[in-house]
């Protein structure tokens, strides 16, 4: 799970790397880590949905377990461990079948949200839900950017200056009307997907790159950077195809679903 939240005031200069939605794509995560070595970070946080998918879930879990990171449970960790009445979906079922008791126990201990420090709050979707998007709103016609009022409503009473969220796979940084910074780093491992909450829709970043964010504190202000890293995505597309997931293969190859 990583170290406990930081107490007290943060140092004047601090760099935090933010990853999310790795989805078992170990080569994409390794590319992010290599890129991060050249930039430097004082801490790394992982916002969940780490292993679900037809790629390398066990190997990804083992790498994460060896890291001193704060890691959240996303909706897919919850669904893997507590299937609904329809059972496990194909991505969750593939990942769970490859876990041992050690990895499952680690997943079960991950928190759904976390206050990393007095200034930074971590969630997967929103503070209240691991399924709801924070910075987008899904309508029957598809997803759109959330309005300022919708962002405020999703913040609720949360007063943290910085809120880090994932889930939608869309990298964005937004300031609320009160000045709070909300950052979604995008997805490390899956650049496009078909989702169904509350209606079926596609998310497409238009690039196969791995995504993450760097958050830097300078003179009391938080400055976000959204980063895209190329990696050997063709091999992961081929693996998804071999594991009978042509939808994932298409997404990994191009960043598009169509």
BAFI-3210 file (N, C-alpha, C; in Angstrom, 3 decimals, decimal comma, padded with zeros to 6 digits):
// residues 258
n [1|2|3|4|5|6|7|8|9|10|11|12|13|14|15|16|17|18|19|20|21|22|23|24|25|26|27|28|29|30|31|32|33|34|35|36|37|38|39|40|41|42|43|44|45|46|47|48|49|50|51|52|53|54|55|56|57|58|59|60|61|62|63|64|65|66|67|68|69|70|71|72|73|74|75|76|77|78|79|80|81|82|83|84|85|86|87|88|89|90|91|92|93|94|95|96|97|98|99|100|101|102|103|104|105|106|107|108|109|110|111|112|113|114|115|116|117|118|119|120|121|122|123|124|125|126|127|128|129|130|131|132|133|134|135|136|137|138|139|140|141|142|143|144|145|146|147|148|149|150|151|152|153|154|155|156|157|158|159|160|161|162|163|164|165|166|167|168|169|170|171|172|173|174|175|176|177|178|179|180|181|182|183|184|185|186|187|188|189|190|191|192|193|194|195|196|197|198|199|200|201|202|203|204|205|206|207|208|209|210|211|212|213|214|215|216|217|218|219|220|221|222|223|224|225|226|227|228|229|230|231|232|233|234|235|236|237|238|239|240|241|242|243|244|245|246|247|248|249|250|251|252|253|254|255|256|257|258]
n.u [000,827|002,064|003,700|002,478|000,109|001,478|002,241|001,632|003,267|004,234|007,400|008,913|009,586|008,554|008,084|005,706|004,907|002,226|000,343|-002,059|-004,645|-003,268|-003,728|-002,536|-000,546|002,468|004,910|004,266|004,116|006,754|008,055|007,129|008,315|011,015|011,128|010,510|012,743|014,562|013,444|012,817|011,353|009,853|008,006|005,654|002,346|-000,371|-003,386|-005,141|-007,009|-005,135|-004,412|-006,362|-007,301|-006,291|-003,492|-000,582|-001,167|-000,323|002,479|002,559|001,281|003,155|005,403|004,392|003,871|006,402|007,167|007,526|005,018|002,043|-000,903|-004,074|-007,239|-009,075|-012,192|-012,040|-010,385|-012,083|-014,264|-013,054|-012,498|-014,938|-017,292|-020,216|-023,744|-023,736|-021,311|-017,729|-016,385|-014,786|-012,174|-011,576|-011,868|-009,826|-007,544|-007,860|-007,711|-005,041|-003,771|-002,138|-002,752|-001,243|-001,025|-003,750|-004,415|-002,919|-004,209|-006,729|-006,220|-005,915|-006,786|-009,822|-009,784|-007,569|-005,922|-003,215|-001,612|-002,010|-002,644|-003,255|-005,522|-006,483|-008,268|-010,072|-012,234|-014,396|-014,499|-016,602|-017,276|-016,063|-016,744|-017,827|-017,137|-014,920|-014,078|-015,379|-018,599|-020,986|-023,205|-026,121|-025,307|-022,608|-019,398|-018,656|-016,878|-016,935|-019,006|-018,241|-019,931|-020,680|-018,219|-017,751|-019,892|-019,129|-016,818|-017,891|-017,847|-015,161|-012,088|-009,445|-006,507|-005,468|-006,682|-006,420|-007,314|-008,505|-009,606|-011,193|-009,380|-008,638|-006,387|-006,223|-006,156|-007,660|-008,939|-010,953|-013,758|-013,197|-010,507|-009,254|-007,140|-007,660|-006,510|-006,216|-004,238|-004,485|-004,296|-001,917|-001,787|-003,897|-005,074|-007,515|-010,995|-014,073|-016,782|-019,505|-021,006|-023,045|-024,191|-023,376|-020,286|-017,458|-014,045|-011,327|-007,990|-006,407|-003,786|-001,203|000,400|001,822|000,535|001,130|001,349|003,116|003,403|004,267|005,417|005,892|006,985|004,686|002,664|000,930|001,953|000,946|001,987|001,232|002,083|003,135|004,317|006,099|006,164|006,859|004,254|003,120|003,699|002,147|-000,387|-000,443|-000,347|-002,801|-004,504|-003,832|-004,848|-007,512|-008,838|-009,735|-010,711|-009,187|-006,715|-006,979|-007,318|-004,869|-003,089|-003,635|-004,898|-007,507|-010,943|-012,598]
n.v [-001,200|001,161|004,093|005,775|008,560|011,883|013,958|017,232|020,283|020,512|020,288|023,210|022,901|020,289|017,261|015,225|012,221|010,978|008,209|006,131|003,724|001,466|-001,126|-003,694|-003,411|-003,913|-003,230|-000,561|000,687|000,321|001,926|004,431|004,584|004,607|007,027|008,714|008,514|010,210|012,660|012,909|012,509|013,030|011,399|008,814|008,299|006,056|005,685|003,557|000,758|-001,183|-003,751|-005,132|-006,705|-008,105|-008,594|-008,438|-009,084|-010,315|-009,934|-007,168|-006,525|-007,617|-005,990|-003,519|-004,091|-004,195|-001,588|001,542|003,044|005,048|003,460|003,161|001,382|000,820|000,835|-001,595|-003,235|-003,510|-004,811|-007,180|-008,476|-008,576|-009,729|-008,784|-009,673|-010,649|-011,825|-012,028|-009,731|-010,061|-008,855|-008,479|-011,115|-012,448|-011,281|-011,920|-014,711|-015,177|-014,347|-015,005|-015,992|-014,152|-011,787|-011,184|-010,646|-008,340|-006,597|-006,506|-005,016|-002,424|001,029|002,847|005,627|008,330|010,571|012,076|014,082|017,077|018,788|017,337|015,202|011,915|010,019|007,507|007,696|009,821|011,686|010,343|008,083|005,263|004,825|006,997|009,620|012,432|014,816|014,736|014,399|012,004|011,664|010,593|010,977|010,775|011,309|014,475|017,497|018,245|020,724|023,807|024,000|021,319|020,150|021,465|020,394|017,726|017,910|018,609|018,940|018,772|020,185|020,161|021,545|020,292|017,764|014,505|012,369|009,490|006,998|007,772|007,702|009,924|012,461|015,395|018,702|020,771|023,797|024,533|026,725|027,804|027,641|025,227|022,579|020,059|017,041|014,684|012,069|010,597|007,409|004,935|002,450|001,892|003,358|003,847|003,018|001,153|002,118|001,788|003,282|005,988|005,176|003,340|004,215|005,592|006,152|007,872|008,583|008,969|008,250|005,827|006,123|005,823|007,334|009,783|011,940|014,780|016,518|019,502|021,362|024,697|027,515|027,590|027,069|024,733|023,034|021,428|018,858|017,146|014,131|012,247|009,121|007,278|003,756|000,203|-000,520|-002,205|-004,873|-005,331|-004,973|-007,180|-009,203|-008,820|-009,466|-012,159|-013,124|-013,109|-010,626|-008,495|-005,890|-004,577|-004,881|-003,216|-000,726|-000,473|-000,440|001,891|003,962|004,471|003,384|002,888]
n.w [000,000|000,574|002,034|005,043|005,043|004,701|007,414|008,738|007,579|004,146|002,381|000,858|-001,827|-003,854|-005,602|-007,056|-008,540|-010,464|-011,108|-012,805|-013,532|-014,694|-015,557|-015,833|-017,739|-018,039|-019,566|-020,345|-017,836|-016,989|-018,866|-018,094|-015,559|-016,274|-017,705|-015,632|-014,034|-015,250|-014,721|-012,029|-008,791|-005,639|-004,481|-005,349|-006,374|-006,807|-008,404|-008,749|-010,332|-011,254|-012,244|-013,741|-016,756|-020,016|-020,040|-018,393|-015,529|-013,048|-012,954|-012,991|-010,567|-008,786|-009,235|-008,341|-005,653|-004,639|-004,500|-002,819|-002,602|-002,262|-002,875|-004,360|-004,290|-007,182|-009,065|-010,412|-008,829|-006,636|-007,887|-008,776|-006,373|-005,095|-006,688|-008,562|-008,977|-011,589|-011,852|-012,579|-014,922|-018,199|-018,204|-015,473|-014,622|-016,026|-014,851|-012,100|-012,107|-012,406|-010,159|-007,014|-003,581|-002,162|-003,716|-003,957|-001,308|-000,912|-002,717|-001,503|000,749|-000,051|000,100|-000,794|-001,030|-000,098|002,077|001,176|002,160|004,162|002,144|-000,147|-001,689|-002,534|-004,914|-006,783|-008,686|-007,963|-004,827|-003,584|-005,059|-006,854|-009,428|-010,731|-013,043|-012,611|-013,945|-016,309|-017,886|-018,600|-021,192|-023,101|-025,710|-025,501|-023,791|-022,221|-021,339|-017,888|-016,371|-014,607|-012,395|-012,052|-011,387|-008,942|-007,454|-007,286|-005,830|-003,389|000,101|000,330|001,012|000,256|-001,216|-003,489|-005,583|-006,656|-009,259|-011,132|-013,333|-015,695|-017,761|-019,158|-019,579|-017,691|-016,301|-014,002|-012,636|-009,914|-009,200|-006,760|-006,668|-006,206|-007,311|-009,612|-010,800|-013,343|-014,279|-016,586|-018,317|-017,592|-018,923|-020,799|-023,519|-024,742|-024,507|-024,101|-022,229|-019,836|-018,052|-017,330|-019,670|-022,626|-023,992|-025,771|-024,924|-026,097|-026,541|-028,719|-029,145|-028,656|-026,427|-023,079|-020,156|-017,613|-014,694|-013,418|-010,455|-009,140|-006,398|-005,894|-004,291|-002,716|-004,544|-006,638|-009,496|-012,338|-014,637|-017,542|-018,943|-021,753|-022,762|-025,094|-025,853|-026,302|-027,660|-029,555|-028,995|-026,722|-027,795|-029,488|-027,563|-026,252|-028,380|-028,736|-026,392|-026,857|-027,001|-029,030|-028,917|-026,950|-028,206|-030,448|-029,176|-027,775|-029,852|-031,257|-029,795|-030,259|-030,407|-032,549]
ca.u [000,000|002,945|003,862|001,289|000,030|002,428|001,637|002,242|003,530|005,092|008,533|008,594|009,673|008,199|007,599|004,960|004,463|000,876|-000,020|-003,391|-005,212|-002,179|-004,443|-001,684|000,344|003,773|005,859|003,907|004,528|008,221|008,442|006,867|009,338|012,271|011,006|010,499|014,114|015,214|012,789|012,918|010,145|010,024|007,038|004,766|001,045|-001,063|-004,806|-005,958|-007,213|-003,738|-004,082|-007,436|-007,095|-005,759|-002,072|000,368|-001,646|000,468|003,777|002,328|001,026|004,399|006,236|003,809|004,021|007,791|007,412|007,103|004,051|000,646|-001,704|-005,501|-008,077|-010,055|-013,403|-011,739|-009,955|-013,298|-015,053|-012,325|-012,563|-016,342|-018,085|-021,647|-024,590|-023,400|-019,982|-016,598|-016,241|-013,630|-010,895|-011,365|-011,712|-008,484|-006,556|-008,004|-007,278|-003,585|-003,262|-002,061|-003,303|-000,419|-001,435|-005,134|-004,420|-002,437|-005,295|-007,821|-005,825|-005,770|-007,911|-010,459|-009,362|-006,491|-005,400|-001,759|-001,113|-003,058|-002,939|-003,506|-006,491|-006,434|-009,422|-010,018|-013,218|-014,654|-014,374|-017,712|-017,572|-014,975|-017,298|-018,248|-016,058|-014,821|-013,901|-016,237|-019,979|-021,410|-024,586|-026,452|-024,538|-021,203|-018,836|-018,277|-016,215|-017,841|-019,112|-017,695|-020,886|-020,593|-016,978|-017,986|-020,770|-018,377|-015,905|-018,655|-017,233|-013,721|-011,412|-008,028|-006,085|-005,196|-007,384|-005,921|-008,323|-008,247|-010,806|-011,702|-008,273|-008,482|-005,528|-006,726|-005,921|-008,746|-009,062|-012,332|-014,036|-012,571|-009,058|-008,708|-006,586|-008,038|-005,660|-006,329|-003,019|-004,719|-004,032|-000,620|-001,776|-004,998|-005,345|-008,887|-011,836|-015,530|-017,339|-020,957|-021,631|-024,323|-024,521|-022,209|-019,589|-016,040|-013,021|-010,218|-006,982|-005,839|-002,351|-000,945|001,386|001,536|000,321|001,198|001,433|004,034|002,840|005,395|005,096|006,893|006,591|003,320|001,721|001,057|002,039|000,835|002,459|000,672|003,192|002,874|005,571|006,000|006,741|006,624|002,837|002,698|003,775|000,994|-001,548|-000,393|-000,703|-004,250|-005,129|-003,619|-005,724|-008,900|-009,418|-009,447|-011,017|-007,984|-005,652|-007,209|-007,061|-003,443|-002,347|-003,904|-005,529|-008,900|-011,776|-013,292]
ca.v [000,000|002,303|004,787|006,482|009,959|012,798|014,858|018,544|021,081|019,931|021,140|024,277|022,324|018,874|016,719|013,979|011,563|010,441|007,204|005,567|002,895|000,721|-002,230|-004,842|-003,133|-003,776|-002,427|000,852|001,154|000,384|003,107|005,584|004,614|005,033|008,454|009,399|008,561|011,379|013,887|012,930|012,714|012,722|010,368|008,366|007,798|005,251|005,911|002,358|-000,029|-001,498|-005,047|-005,719|-006,677|-009,328|-008,414|-009,032|-008,624|-010,800|-009,266|-005,774|-006,500|-007,885|-004,782|-002,494|-004,496|-003,950|-000,157|002,281|004,006|005,006|002,889|003,028|000,429|001,390|000,027|-002,955|-004,012|-003,845|-005,789|-008,446|-009,117|-008,707|-009,711|-008,557|-010,836|-011,165|-012,426|-011,232|-009,415|-010,748|-008,266|-008,809|-012,560|-012,797|-010,870|-012,657|-016,098|-015,238|-013,915|-015,929|-015,419|-013,017|-010,592|-010,876|-010,020|-006,974|-005,832|-006,340|-004,056|-001,085|001,910|003,470|007,029|008,573|011,928|011,935|015,100|018,054|019,525|016,475|014,117|010,950|009,157|006,884|008,389|011,038|011,356|009,517|006,936|004,809|004,626|008,259|010,494|013,706|015,964|014,533|013,994|011,119|011,780|009,570|011,257|010,547|012,118|015,871|018,076|018,660|022,163|024,268|023,652|019,876|019,911|021,910|019,444|016,495|018,217|018,630|019,682|018,521|021,475|019,984|022,370|019,440|016,485|013,671|011,370|008,724|006,287|008,042|007,546|011,181|013,373|016,771|019,474|021,747|024,584|024,809|028,149|028,238|027,574|023,884|021,945|018,654|016,497|013,291|011,835|009,699|005,990|004,368|001,241|001,660|004,699|003,960|001,964|001,275|002,108|001,633|003,993|005,268|004,665|002,879|005,289|005,360|007,111|007,725|009,631|009,172|007,947|004,636|006,419|005,707|008,677|010,027|013,365|015,267|017,628|020,154|022,460|025,766|028,758|027,472|026,789|023,423|023,157|020,089|018,567|015,908|013,592|011,077|008,410|006,158|002,476|-000,852|-000,874|-003,240|-006,171|-005,463|-005,179|-008,573|-010,041|-008,717|-010,232|-013,577|-013,450|-013,037|-009,312|-007,592|-004,508|-004,070|-004,811|-002,005|000,433|-000,399|-000,193|003,181|004,969|004,631|002,181|002,699]
ca.w [000,000|000,589|003,311|005,526|004,610|005,311|008,398|008,864|006,388|003,136|002,037|-000,087|-003,164|-003,793|-006,878|-006,887|-009,770|-010,311|-012,110|-012,600|-014,597|-015,340|-016,199|-016,135|-018,867|-017,403|-020,345|-020,259|-016,512|-016,971|-019,644|-017,231|-014,516|-016,901|-017,968|-014,345|-013,523|-015,803|-014,245|-010,579|-007,994|-004,221|-004,121|-006,425|-005,932|-007,817|-008,116|-008,854|-011,550|-011,537|-012,830|-014,535|-018,195|-020,604|-020,341|-017,438|-014,219|-011,918|-012,971|-012,623|-009,124|-008,070|-009,301|-007,482|-004,261|-004,241|-004,514|-001,636|-003,116|-001,831|-003,964|-004,075|-005,010|-008,097|-009,190|-010,864|-007,663|-005,872|-008,638|-008,779|-005,066|-004,690|-007,923|-008,460|-009,303|-012,921|-011,828|-013,043|-016,327|-018,787|-017,799|-014,067|-014,503|-016,503|-013,850|-010,838|-012,303|-012,417|-008,861|-005,893|-002,366|-001,713|-004,455|-003,623|000,021|-001,103|-003,336|-000,540|001,782|-000,613|000,436|-001,961|-001,060|000,866|002,208|001,107|003,087|004,431|000,923|-001,310|-001,499|-003,627|-005,142|-008,106|-009,510|-007,196|-003,400|-003,110|-005,921|-007,734|-010,768|-011,343|-013,524|-011,919|-014,830|-017,480|-017,645|-019,683|-021,639|-024,101|-026,927|-025,232|-022,704|-022,446|-020,188|-016,815|-016,146|-013,333|-011,340|-011,820|-010,650|-007,571|-006,788|-007,020|-004,723|-002,151|001,205|000,333|000,935|-000,068|-002,345|-004,655|-005,637|-007,747|-009,607|-012,348|-013,779|-017,045|-018,710|-019,895|-018,820|-017,618|-015,079|-013,922|-011,405|-009,524|-009,023|-005,505|-006,824|-006,013|-008,507|-009,790|-011,856|-013,770|-015,056|-017,711|-018,071|-017,961|-019,732|-021,736|-024,033|-025,239|-023,934|-024,127|-020,885|-019,869|-016,933|-017,213|-020,995|-023,373|-024,690|-026,015|-024,544|-027,045|-026,423|-030,039|-029,139|-027,836|-025,388|-021,647|-019,589|-016,169|-014,374|-012,391|-009,705|-008,475|-005,476|-005,945|-003,625|-002,223|-005,627|-007,273|-010,946|-012,911|-015,996|-018,076|-019,728|-022,593|-022,960|-026,036|-025,418|-027,291|-027,524|-030,511|-028,325|-025,840|-028,669|-029,929|-026,419|-026,079|-029,464|-028,429|-025,260|-027,350|-026,747|-030,153|-028,543|-026,303|-029,206|-031,232|-028,321|-027,468|-031,094|-031,889|-028,949|-030,716|-030,372|-033,821]
c.u [000,861|002,951|002,579|001,272|001,017|001,692|002,369|002,485|004,467|006,290|008,162|008,643|009,467|007,685|006,955|004,572|003,130|000,614|-001,401|-003,715|-004,110|-002,730|-003,510|-000,724|001,739|004,770|005,550|004,338|006,049|008,729|008,219|007,949|010,684|012,251|011,100|011,898|014,840|014,639|012,885|011,583|010,452|009,091|006,234|003,474|000,368|-002,546|-005,706|-006,237|-005,851|-003,537|-005,132|-007,161|-006,366|-004,266|-001,202|-000,014|-000,773|001,797|003,651|002,089|002,322|005,343|005,704|003,986|005,433|008,126|006,854|006,173|002,771|-000,175|-003,147|-006,082|-009,015|-011,288|-013,094|-011,155|-011,169|-014,095|-014,371|-012,529|-013,992|-017,235|-019,561|-022,427|-024,295|-022,018|-018,918|-016,691|-014,969|-012,292|-010,575|-011,138|-010,327|-007,448|-006,654|-007,488|-005,769|-002,958|-003,111|-002,686|-002,541|-000,874|-002,873|-005,237|-003,932|-003,525|-006,403|-007,499|-005,742|-006,988|-008,537|-010,113|-008,261|-006,173|-003,876|-001,065|-002,271|-003,497|-003,436|-004,431|-006,470|-007,743|-009,286|-010,967|-013,498|-014,464|-015,443|-017,929|-016,362|-015,460|-017,653|-017,052|-016,090|-014,886|-014,631|-017,640|-020,429|-022,894|-024,862|-025,642|-023,048|-020,682|-018,534|-017,535|-017,238|-017,852|-018,480|-018,622|-020,841|-019,326|-017,142|-018,847|-020,031|-017,315|-016,639|-017,975|-015,724|-012,967|-009,932|-007,642|-005,854|-005,982|-006,874|-006,915|-007,911|-009,549|-011,196|-010,666|-008,009|-007,597|-006,043|-006,300|-006,899|-008,651|-010,540|-012,512|-013,428|-011,053|-008,440|-008,252|-006,998|-007,275|-005,986|-005,111|-003,247|-004,324|-002,617|-000,784|-002,857|-005,486|-006,729|-009,693|-013,296|-016,025|-018,861|-021,674|-021,826|-024,827|-023,236|-021,600|-018,127|-015,214|-011,819|-009,243|-006,286|-004,352|-002,120|-000,030|000,878|001,470|000,551|001,324|002,537|003,412|003,970|004,917|006,235|006,309|005,119|002,271|002,002|000,961|001,989|001,444|001,898|001,640|002,746|004,208|005,368|006,654|006,418|005,197|002,402|002,727|002,584|-000,300|-001,601|-000,769|-002,202|-004,977|-005,003|-004,502|-007,193|-009,594|-009,068|-009,768|-009,816|-006,845|-005,762|-006,868|-005,574|-002,626|-002,471|-004,356|-006,952|-009,626|-012,392|-012,294]
c.v [001,249|003,002|005,465|007,905|010,837|013,748|016,199|019,209|020,349|020,842|022,138|023,783|020,815|018,446|015,359|013,459|010,879|009,467|006,666|004,633|002,215|-000,480|-003,354|-004,645|-002,843|-002,984|-000,931|001,434|001,273|001,587|004,384|005,702|005,058|006,529|009,256|009,497|009,808|012,690|014,035|013,182|012,311|011,613|010,010|007,892|007,111|005,233|004,728|001,858|-000,468|-002,752|-005,600|-005,593|-007,914|-009,281|-009,142|-008,634|-009,059|-010,062|-007,799|-005,650|-006,701|-006,687|-003,727|-002,831|-004,224|-002,460|000,508|003,413|003,958|004,548|002,730|001,795|001,211|000,505|-001,401|-003,814|-004,441|-004,938|-007,150|-009,214|-009,382|-008,649|-009,465|-009,784|-011,433|-011,794|-011,486|-010,961|-010,046|-010,167|-008,598|-010,298|-013,016|-012,478|-011,710|-014,091|-016,243|-014,779|-015,094|-015,263|-014,202|-011,732|-010,196|-010,209|-008,576|-006,090|-005,538|-005,285|-002,625|-000,231|002,505|004,945|007,202|010,056|011,802|012,908|016,040|018,775|018,653|015,328|013,232|010,173|008,533|007,574|009,769|010,698|010,395|008,239|006,569|004,580|005,933|009,052|011,841|014,874|015,816|014,184|013,181|011,324|010,710|009,734|011,029|011,431|013,544|016,356|018,515|020,180|022,522|023,889|022,157|019,519|020,314|020,909|018,162|016,698|018,176|019,487|019,501|019,822|021,352|020,851|021,577|018,138|015,737|012,548|010,652|008,279|006,534|007,818|008,809|012,123|014,804|017,395|020,636|022,500|024,811|026,314|028,684|028,123|026,221|023,305|020,483|018,125|015,029|013,014|011,083|008,283|005,613|003,337|001,035|002,990|004,900|002,816|002,215|001,128|002,089|002,360|005,464|004,744|004,231|004,054|004,904|006,501|006,859|008,884|009,897|008,920|006,711|004,883|006,115|007,116|008,674|011,524|013,607|016,501|018,245|021,313|023,465|027,014|028,748|027,190|025,408|023,584|021,755|020,019|017,210|015,374|012,342|010,434|007,290|004,909|001,438|-001,368|-002,003|-004,633|-006,387|-005,627|-006,618|-009,520|-010,002|-009,523|-011,727|-014,037|-013,151|-011,733|-008,363|-006,140|-003,854|-003,921|-003,544|-000,763|000,613|-000,025|001,264|004,298|005,275|003,294|001,870|002,431]
c.w [000,000|001,927|003,754|004,998|005,374|006,253|008,375|007,526|005,438|002,886|000,946|-001,525|-003,054|-005,156|-006,609|-008,265|-009,502|-011,462|-011,785|-013,752|-015,412|-016,104|-016,675|-017,278|-018,317|-018,250|-020,332|-018,921|-016,436|-017,761|-018,840|-016,162|-015,079|-017,193|-016,673|-013,747|-014,017|-015,301|-012,737|-009,907|-006,561|-003,754|-005,363|-005,794|-007,114|-007,468|-008,455|-010,251|-012,092|-012,372|-013,790|-016,030|-018,684|-020,896|-019,313|-016,006|-013,051|-011,831|-012,573|-011,121|-008,348|-008,102|-008,339|-006,004|-003,740|-004,151|-003,259|-002,058|-002,291|-003,033|-003,508|-004,758|-005,918|-008,173|-009,624|-009,749|-006,851|-006,579|-008,683|-007,486|-004,615|-005,917|-007,641|-008,873|-010,675|-012,982|-012,353|-014,531|-016,873|-018,340|-016,339|-013,875|-014,939|-015,436|-012,581|-010,974|-012,233|-011,105|-007,908|-004,676|-001,884|-002,397|-004,124|-002,254|-000,073|-001,701|-002,334|000,515|001,254|-000,266|-000,822|-002,122|-000,029|000,907|002,283|002,053|003,381|003,159|-000,226|-000,937|-002,738|-003,704|-006,527|-009,076|-008,946|-005,718|-002,903|-003,906|-006,765|-009,164|-011,481|-011,846|-012,812|-012,901|-016,160|-017,011|-018,854|-019,953|-022,680|-025,382|-026,742|-024,113|-023,160|-021,205|-019,144|-016,705|-014,802|-012,180|-011,029|-011,051|-009,191|-006,803|-006,423|-005,950|-003,385|-001,101|001,268|000,083|000,580|-001,260|-003,630|-004,514|-006,865|-007,991|-010,889|-012,986|-015,229|-018,136|-019,530|-019,086|-018,876|-016,300|-015,080|-012,598|-011,122|-009,346|-007,732|-005,545|-006,568|-007,353|-008,531|-010,997|-012,080|-014,654|-016,360|-017,337|-018,491|-019,067|-020,755|-022,291|-024,647|-024,642|-024,250|-022,703|-020,972|-018,743|-017,286|-018,554|-021,684|-024,135|-024,868|-025,453|-025,434|-026,868|-027,759|-030,132|-028,279|-026,647|-023,985|-021,058|-018,080|-015,951|-013,349|-011,757|-008,887|-007,621|-005,510|-005,307|-003,223|-003,268|-006,215|-008,787|-011,552|-014,314|-016,401|-019,123|-020,476|-022,958|-023,979|-025,454|-026,493|-027,252|-028,446|-029,865|-027,398|-026,642|-029,146|-028,796|-026,172|-027,154|-029,191|-027,274|-025,567|-026,981|-027,889|-029,839|-027,859|-027,307|-030,024|-030,414|-028,072|-028,701|-031,542|-030,951|-029,353|-030,544|-031,714|-034,940]
res [x|x|x|x|x|x|x|x|x|x|x|x|x|x|x|x|x|x|x|x|x|x|x|x|x|x|x|x|x|x|x|x|x|x|x|x|x|x|x|x|x|x|x|x|x|x|x|x|x|x|x|x|x|x|x|x|x|x|x|x|x|x|x|x|x|x|x|x|x|x|x|x|x|x|x|x|x|x|x|x|x|x|x|x|x|x|x|x|x|x|x|x|x|x|x|x|x|x|x|x|x|x|x|x|x|x|x|x|x|x|x|x|x|x|x|x|x|x|x|x|x|x|x|x|x|x|x|x|x|x|x|x|x|x|x|x|x|x|x|x|x|x|x|x|x|x|x|x|x|x|x|x|x|x|x|x|x|x|x|x|x|x|x|x|x|x|x|x|x|x|x|x|x|x|x|x|x|x|x|x|x|x|x|x|x|x|x|x|x|x|x|x|x|x|x|x|x|x|x|x|x|x|x|x|x|x|x|x|x|x|x|x|x|x|x|x|x|x|x|x|x|x|x|x|x|x|x|x|x|x|x|x|x|x|x|x|x|x|x|x|x|x|x|x|x|x|x|x|x|x|x|x|x|x|x|x|x|x]
***
